[in-house]
Amino acid sequence: MQHSFFITATGTSTGLTSVCLGLVRALEQLGVKTAFCKPISQRRGGDQGPERSTHFINATLGLQPAKPIDLGYAQRQLSLGKTDALMEEVIQLYHQSAKDAEVVIVEGLLPLADENYIGKLNVNMAKALDADVILVAAQNAESSAQLNERIRMTASLFGGPANERLLGCILNKVGAPDPESQQVMAGEEPTSIDIDLERLQQAACALPIFSDSFRCLGAIRWDPSLVAPRTIDVCRYLRADILQEGQIQERRVQSITVCARTVKNMLHTLTAGTLLVTPGDREDILLVTCMAALNGVPLAGLVLTGGIKPSPEMMTLCQAAFKTGLPLMLVQRNTFSAAQKLNNMDTEVPVDDVERIEHVMNAVATDLDAGWLVERARVDIEKRLSPPAFRHLLVQRARAANKRIILPEGEEPRTVQAAALCHQKGIARCVLLGKPDEVRQVAASQNVTLPEDLEIIDPDGVRNDYIGPMVALREHKGLTSQMAEALLEDTVVLATMMLAQDHVDGLVSGAVHTTANTIRPALQLIKTKPDAALASSVFFMLLPDQAVVYGDCAVNPVPDARQLADIAVQSADSALAFGIEPRVAMISYSTGQSGSGTDVEKVREATELARKMRPDYLIDGPLQYDAASVPSVAASKAPNSPVAGKATVFIFPDLNTGNTTYKAVQRSASVVSIGPMLQGLRKPVNDLSRGATVDDIVYTIALTAIQAG
């Protein structure tokens, strides 16, 4: 089963992208088929060209992640209250990127000061993707205590270290110098500093926040060569003129020295990888630099300041040195200004420096505990299908089914909008049953453009075609042609007959009709499957963290034990068909053996019958709702239950309990409910709530199309 790790940072300058790419490399090295996804792009400053993370993963590993959503667009969606819609887009990008990978690395957003929404956005993405969360931190200028507190604060956004889905933290840049320290040296003797990186790694991994449940998943040692830009990068940054190109594309800047002293006092700076910065009129510095180059020292280059070019004679004299690959550049800035600018140069890897990012990935991979993550990915943890993931799954499966769905309330505004949306998204081939002129008038009033291929059927034009077939189906009940003609005036009955005759693949109604108006014709004309004792229903409840199934909340008022067992099995089958791992809780006012009474005994008997019918499913009861859904309550009331605390299918003992519960949860917790979806019928017929939104109708159409497939 595909496993995802969501990687986010505790702050800026943590090297989040480098760690994500290094993690992909580490897993690849262990033979794990890994994919990468960056759901939302976050460009900074003067970022130009392609999005950095997805570009690098393609350039180094050949992976082709989907193009990320722009952060500005994400902000607008959030401001409009369209978080769910945004998460659906995130899920879609994830699946486009993941394909058939075993593990998916998802890069989150960097938290920014004064932009608290980014933290919430990271949390929402991690939940939507049902991902394990890993933090990335770097000490930078903080003390160990400050670093520990920063990690703790970020962890709290994801439920704290006790959250089993928050795995731990990767510490980056262990042993790095203070970021505020001077990078451009003035030519004095360098101070030799012996840093024990292994000792620093051990100290970093011993931060108080780390424990068995919140691990240090890597301590990545600082390597100055990994932040060494190419000379061409410095040239672009300074907007310098190239006087001699040399090996400007290949050479890297390991150190920068301002040459303001005499030659004697700056000779020690002439080492491999040094970029020298000097006034353009210091021909002595130019000459000694060329001598070093002729002696085989691969200097990073020489930057002349003040806009002063060497004389043509001097350039001719130095030609042999330039042929060794020594780059020579000219800037208009004075030396002080050039040094200041260089000291503020960003250490991020440019998008065209694939060689450097390869080195970064390999270095990061070396210091990660990738083996533990591989084992974690193979652990059979409780998978939860998040609401955005569930909706995405519906759309994808409905598209694949490509079914023709009849909508008997074809002149109802929400239904018209939903039909147009389904056609635009390819969810289903909808058929609106209604007067064409009235349907078009409704569409115009809603500012809806009806697709040209959206089918509209006038009931008056087809009604007579179904009189005979309806009589044949109900003749044993005394139905006559006149009676059938009268019944077919009801568009729901007419649509049901169209489904019974296989002229359409499924039916959705209920935006203006009652549940009885939708279900009764289906029971009479479509009838139940041979192996179904009864027809029942489920709601897909999109709770904040996961999608779960409620049954039966719409059809059977007081099922007996055998019927309740059948409802449980049907509901588990439906859950499995729609990507939800079924763990069935038979709900009662009592848990286990703690209570007695007729109602509890019915649930207890139904549980045993359901287990016998489907021994491959996890089914337990009687369970109180809190024992079924809350792990802490389950630990107290039903510690040995395989279902308690993690139920995904809730079977209520009667219609009164089920309908009341689903509406209470829906309204009090602002939960989206999709359904009721009918089960046990020969062909799919689904009912809508009369308060259904356009999105509710769209997803119910998708459910119906999948059932038909």
N, C-alpha and C positions, 0 to 999 in steps of 0.2 A: 504494500500500500504506500502511495506517495506521501512523503513527509516533508514538512516545510519548517524552516528556521527563519524567524523574522529578526533582523539585526538592526539595532538602533543605537544611538550614541547618548552619552551623558552630557555632552556639550559640544562646542565647536573645537576645531583643531585636534580631533581625536584620531583622524585617519580612518573614518568609517568606511569609505569606499575601498581603501587599500585592504582593510581587514576582510570585507565581504569578498573581494576578488581572491584574496589569499585563502579564504575558507573554501571557495570553489576549487582552487588548485589543490588544496590538501585532500579534499574528498575525491577529486579526480585521481590523485596519486594512489589512493587506496582502492581504486577500481570501482568507485561508486558513480553511477550515472547521474550527473548533477546538472541542474538547470539554474538559471539566474533570472531574477525579476526585479526591476526598479519601478514600482507602480506610479510614483509621482516624482517628476523631475524638480530639482531645486538648484537653479542656476544662481551663481553668486558673482557680484562685481562685474568684471569684464569678460565673463565666460562667453566664448563664441564657438560656433561650429556645433557638432553633434553632442548629445548628452553624454557626459564623461563615462559613467559606469557602464552603460549598455554598449557604448563604442569600444571600450577596452575589453569587455568580455567577448565581444565579437572578434576583435583584432587578435586576441591571444588564444582563445579556445575555439573560435568558430561558432559559438552559440549565437542564436538569433532571438534575443528577448524582444518582446513587443515594445513599441515606442511608448515611453511614459506619458502620463497625463501632466500637463503643465500646472505648476503650483498655483499660478494666478487663477486658472480655471477652477481648481479645487477650492480655492478661497471663495470664489463666487458661488459655487454650489453649496458650500457650508453656510454662507450668509443668507441664502435663499431657503435654508432648512432642508436641503436635499442630500443629507448625509447618506441615507440608504441608497439613493440612486448613484451617488459617487462610489460607494463601496461595491455596488454591482459592477461598475466599470473597472474597479480595482480587481475584482474577481475575474472578470473577462480577460484583463491583461495578464493576470497570473496564469490562467489556463493556456493562453496563447504562448506564453513563455515556457511553461512547464512541460507540455506535451507528454512524453512517456518517460520522463526522468524519475529516478527513485527518490531523490532529495532535491528540494528547491531552496535556494538561498534568496531571501527577499530583503532588499536594502530599504530601510526606512528613511525618515527625514532627520536632518540635523536640527536639534532644538535651538531656537534663536531667542535672544533676550527680547522681552516685551511682546512675544508672539506665542502666547500660551496655547493657542489652537493647535500648534504643531504636535505638542505632546498628546493631545486628545486624538488627533488624526492618526498618530502612530498606534495608539491603543486600539482605535477602531479598525485599522488595517490588520493588526495582529489577530484580533477577534474574528474578523470577517474571513481571514484565511485559515483560522483554526491552527495557528502556528505556535511552535515553541519560540520563546523570546530570549534573545541573547543581547546583552548590553556591551558597548565598547567604550572604554574610558582611557584617558591619558592624563598623567599627573600634571604635565606642563609646569606652571609656576606655583601650583598648590602644594601644601604640606600633605603628608600621608593622611592626617586626620581630615583635612578638607576634601581630599579625594574620596575617602571612605564615605563621608557625608553626602557628597555629590552622587555617588553610586546608589546610596540608600534612598535618596530623594527620587531619583529616576526610577528605581525599582518600585517605589510606592505607587507610581502611576499604573503599574501592571499588577497590582495586588500585593506587592512586597515579596521578600525572599521566600515566604512560605507558599507562594503560588507555585504549584507543581509545573506549570507551563513556563515559568520564568526560570530558566536553567542556570544562569550565572552571568559572568562578565569576562570579557577579554581585555586585558591591560595592554595598551599599545605604547610605544616609544619609551620603554623602560630604559633609564639611563640617559635620556636625552638632556642636553643642556637647557638652561632656562631660556624660554623663547624670547625673553626681553634682552638677553645678552647680545653684545655687539658681534655682528658677523663679519664686518669689514674691519680688518686689522690695519694698524698704522705703521706696520713694518718693524715693530719691536720683536725681541726674541720670544718665540713661542714658549709657553709653559707646558711642560709634559705632565699630563694628568693620567694616572693609571686607574681606570675604572673597572671594578670587578662586576661585570654584567651578570654573572651567575648569582652572585650574592644579592644584587639588586632584584633579580627575578624572584629569588626566594623570599625576600622581604616584601615585595609587592604581593605575592600570592598569600601572604600571611595577614592581609588586612582583616580587621575584625568582622567585616560583613560576610566574609566567606565561611561556608559551612558545608556539611554533606548535602544539604538541599539547595544551596546557592554556591555554585562552584566557580573557581577560577579556571576558565577554559583555555587560558593561554596568557603568557606574559612575553610580549614581542620585544626583543632587544633592539635598542637604538643602533642604527648603522648609518653613519653620516653619508656613506656613498649612495644611499637610497634617496637622499634629498638633493643630490648633486645635479643641477640643471646642465643641459648642453650649452655650449658657448652661444649657439644660435638663439637659445631662449633668452639669454642675457641681452643679446643684441636686439632682439625684438622688444624686450621690456624697456630698454633704454632708448629705443627708436634710433639706434646708432646707424651711421653710414659704414658700409663695409669697404675698407681700403684694400685689404687682402683677405680673401675668403679662407684659404687654407683648408684645414679640417674643421671648419666651424660647425658642421653638422654632427661630427663624431665626438669631439673633445668635450670633456665635462669639467665643470667648475667645482673643485674641492675646497678651495679657499680663495678669498679676495683680499688683496693688499693694496693700500694706497701708498704710492711711492713719492713721498715728499722729502725724504732724507737723501743724503749723498749716496753714491753707488756703494761705497764701502759698507754703509750701514743698512743696506737692503739686500745684499747678496744672499743672505740666508733665506729669503722668501722665494728664491728662484727654484721652486720644486714642482714636481709633476702635479698638474691639475690646478695650479695657481693662476688666477686672473689678476693681472696688474693694472692699476688705474693710475694714470699720471698726466700732468699737464702736457699739452701737445708740443710745447717748446723744450721739453726735457729730452733732447736728442741723446744725451748720455744714457738715459734709461732705455731708450729704444735700442741703442747699440748693444748694451750689456744683455738685454733680453734676447736679441738676435744671436749673440754669442752663446747664451745658454741653449737656445734652440739648436744651434749648430753642434753643440756638444751632446745632443741627444736628449735634452730635458723636454718632455712633452707638456709645455705650459698650456693652460687653457686659452690664453690669449692676452692681448694688450689693448687697453682702452685709452685713447688719447682724448683729453678733455679740452674745453675752451674753444672748440672749433678750429684749432690750429693744426694744419696739415704739415707733415714733414716735407722738406724740399724735395724736388725731383731727384736731385743728386743723392740725397740720403736714401730715398726709396730704391734707387738703383743699387746702392751699396749693400742694401739689406736683402736683395733678391734671393740669394742662396738660402738665407734663413727662412724666408717666406715659403720656399719650395719644400721645406721640411714639414709644412702643415701649420705653421704659426698663424693664427688669425689676428688681424689688425683692424681696429674699429675706431670711429671718431664720433664724439658727441659734442653738441653745442654747449651743454651745461659746464659749469666750472667743476673743479675736482670735488669740492665740499658737497655741492648739490648732487653730483653723481654718486658719491659715497653714501649720502643719506638715502637716496632712492634705492640703491642696491641693498641697503640694510633692511628695507621693507619689502623685498621681493618675496612673492608667494612661493612656497615650496611644493605646491601641488604639481602633479605630473601633467604636462601638456598632452592634449589628445593625440598628437602625432608621435609621442615618445614611447613607442611600444616596447623598445628594449628596456627602458627603465621600469615600466610597469611589470614586465616579466620578472625582473630582479626583485621588485617589491613583493610580488605574489609568492615567489619562491621563499623569500626570507620570512614572510608572515606564516606561510604554510609550515615551515620548520618548527615554529614555536607554538603551534596550536595543538590542543588535545583533540585532534580530529577522530581518533579511534573511539573515544568515548561518545562523540556525537553520532558516529556510525552505529554504535550499539544502541544508542537512544532512539535512532530512527527505526531500528528493527524491533523495539519493544512494542508489545501489543497494548498500547495505551487506549483509553476511552476516546474514540474519535467523535467529535461533535461537528455537525454540519451547520455552519453559521447561516443566519438569514440571507445575507448577500450571496453566499455560496449556493444555498438552496434555490434562490431565484435564478441565479445564473444556470444552474443545472436544469431547471425547468425549461428555460428558453432554449438551451442547447439541444435537449432531448426532443422538445416539441418541433424544433426546426428539422431535426433528423427524421421525425415521424411524418411530417408534411401531410397532415390530415385536413379533411374538409369538415368544418364545424358549423352547425346551424345555430343561429341566434334568433329565436322566435319573437323577441322583443325588438325587432329591427328598427322601430321608429323612436326608441328611447335614447335620449341624448348621450348618456354614458356608454351605452352599448355601441352606438355609432362611432364614438371616439375610440373605443377599445378595438373595434373591428379594423379601423383604419391603422391603428398602431400595430396590430398583429400582422397586417399585410406589410407594413413598412419594415418590420423587424423579421419577417419571414417565419413567424411563430406558427401560423396556421392559415389555411385558405378559408376565410370566414364567409358565411352566407347570411345576409340580413333578410329576414322574412318581414316584408312590409311593403306598403305602397311606394314605388320608386320616387315619385315626386315628393312625397312627404319625407322620405329618408333624406333626399338631397336638400330639402328645405331645412331639416334639422341640422344636417352637416354644415350648411352655410351659416346658420345661426350660431353654431359653436366654433366657427372659423376653422373647420376641419376640411381638408382637401381629401376627397374620397379617391383612392387609387383606381385607375381605370379597370383593373382586373378584379376589383371587389364586386362580388356577385350579389345582386339584389333580386329577390323573387317576390312577385306579387302573389299573395295568398289566393286571390280570386282566380288567378290563372292556372293554379295547379290543384285546387281543392278537389275537384271532381275526380282527379286521377287516383285519389286515395280512399274513395268511398267503398269501392268493392273490396280492396285489400283489408280495410278495417272491419268490414262485415265478416270477412272470412276468419279474422282473428277472434272476433267476439260473438259470432253467431250462436255459439253454445250458451251464451249468456242472454240470448234473446235480442241481440242488436239487429235493427233493421236498417235499410238504406237511408230512410228519412232520419232516423235517429243518428246515424253516422254522419250524415251531412250537417246536421245541427251541431254535433260535437266538434266537427272539424272547423267550425267557425272560430273556435279557440285556436290561436296560432301555436300555442304550446302543444296541443293535441296534434295539430297538423304537422308540426316539426317532429314530434315523436313518431308519427307514422312514416315520415320521410326516412328517419333513422331505422325504423323497423324493416323498411324495404331496402336498406343498404344504399340509399341514394345520398346519404351523408354518413360521416364516420362518428360524429358525436354531437351532443346537444348541451347548450348552456342557457339557463333561464333563471329568473328569480329577481331581476332588478325591480320589477313592478308586480310580479306574481308572488303568491305565498309559496312556501315549501310544499304544501299539499298539492297546489296546482301544478307544480313541476314533477313531483314524485308519483302522484297517482296514475297519470297516463303511462309513465314508464313501467310501473308495476303491472299494469293491465296489458300493455302492448309489447313491451320489450321482455319483461319477466326476468326471473333470476337464473343464474347459471345452474347447471345440473348438480354441481357439488356444493352449492350454497344453500344453507337452511333458510336464509332470509337475506333481504337487502338491508344494508346499514350505511353509516356515513362516518367520515372523519373530517376534522379540521386540521390543517397544518398551521400550527401556532408558531409565529416567528418571534420567539423570545429574544431578549437582547444578546444572549450568548450562543443560542442554537435554535434550530428548528425542531419542534416536537410534534407528536400526533395526539389528538384528542378524539376518542370515539366512545359511544355513539352519542352525538349531541343534537341530532336532528330528526331521526326516523322512528326508532322503536321506544315507545313510552315506558314499558316495564318488561324487559326481556327476562325469560327464565334462565336458569343456570346454563342449559345447553345452548340457548341462543346467545347468551353473554360470552360463552366460550367461542362460539363461531365469530362473533364480533371481534373478539381479541385476535383470533387467527387472521381474519380478513384485514384488520388494521395493521398487524405486523407485516403481512404481505405488502400492503400499500406502502408502509414506511420503507421497507427494503427496496421496493420498486422505484422509489424516489430518492434513493441515496442515503437514507437514514438507517443506521444500524439498529435493529429492533431490540429493545430491552423493555419488556411489557410489564407494566404495573397494573394490577387489578385493584381499583380504588374502592375503599370502604371507610367507614368512620372508625374502624379498628385496625390495628396492625398485628399480624401474626396470630398468635393464640390468645391475645389479651382480651378479646371481647367475644360475645355470643349474641345470639338472636337470629331471627329469620333472615334478615337482610345480609348479615355477615356470613351466615352459613351458605347463602346463595353464591356469594362471591368466592368463598372457599371452595365450594363444589365446582364452580366455573373454572377456577384456576387449575384444579386437578384434571378436568376434562380437556382444557386447552393444552396442557402439558402432554397429555396422551395423544392429542391430535397432531401436535407439532413438537416432538421432543427436541428438535434442533434449535428451537427458539428459547431464549431466556425469558421465562414468565414466572412472576411471583405475586402472591397476594394471600389474604387481603393486606393492603398497605394504605395507610393514611397518606394524603397528598403530600404533606411535608416530609414524611419518611421516604416517599418515592422520589422526591425532587431535591432535597437538601442533604448533602453528605454528612453534615454534623448531626442532624436529627437521625439520619439512617444509622450512624455509628452507635447511637444510643438505643434506638427502638428495634432495629433489624440488622445487627452487626454481621450476620452470616448470609444476608441476602445478596444474590448476584445482581439484583436489580435496584434495590433501595439506594437512594441518593444519586442515581445516574440513569433513571428511567427516561426513555425517549418516546414510549407509547403509553398513554394513560387511558385506561378503559374504565368508564364510569358505570355504576350499577344500574342507573336508569336515566331516562331522558331529562327528568327534572334536575338531577344533580349535574349531568353533563352540560346541558344548555346554560344553566345558571353559572357554572364554573367558567365556561369558555367566555361568556359575555362579561363576567366580572374581571377576568384576567385581561381581556381585550380592552376594556374601557378604562379600568383603573391603572393599568400599566402601559397604556398606549401601544399595545401589541398588535401587529398586523396578523389577521387570520385569513387563511385562504380556504374556502370551502363554503358549505359542506361538499365534500366529494363523495359521491355514492359508490358503494361497494356491493359486489354480489350480483349485479345485473349483467345480462348477456352483452350489452353495449353501453358505452359510457354516457350517462346523463348526469349533469351536475347543476346544483342549485346555488343561487347567489343570495346573499343578504340584501334586503331592500335598501339598506344603507351603503351598499358596496360602492367603492370608488372606481374610477376608470382602471387604475392599476390592479385592483382586486379582480375585475372582470378579465383583464388581460392574462393574469396568472391562472385564473380558473380555466380560461380557454386553453392555456398551455397544459394544465393538468389533464384536461379532457383529451387533447391531442395525443399526449403520451399514453393515456389509458387505451386509446384507440389503436395505438401502435403495438 
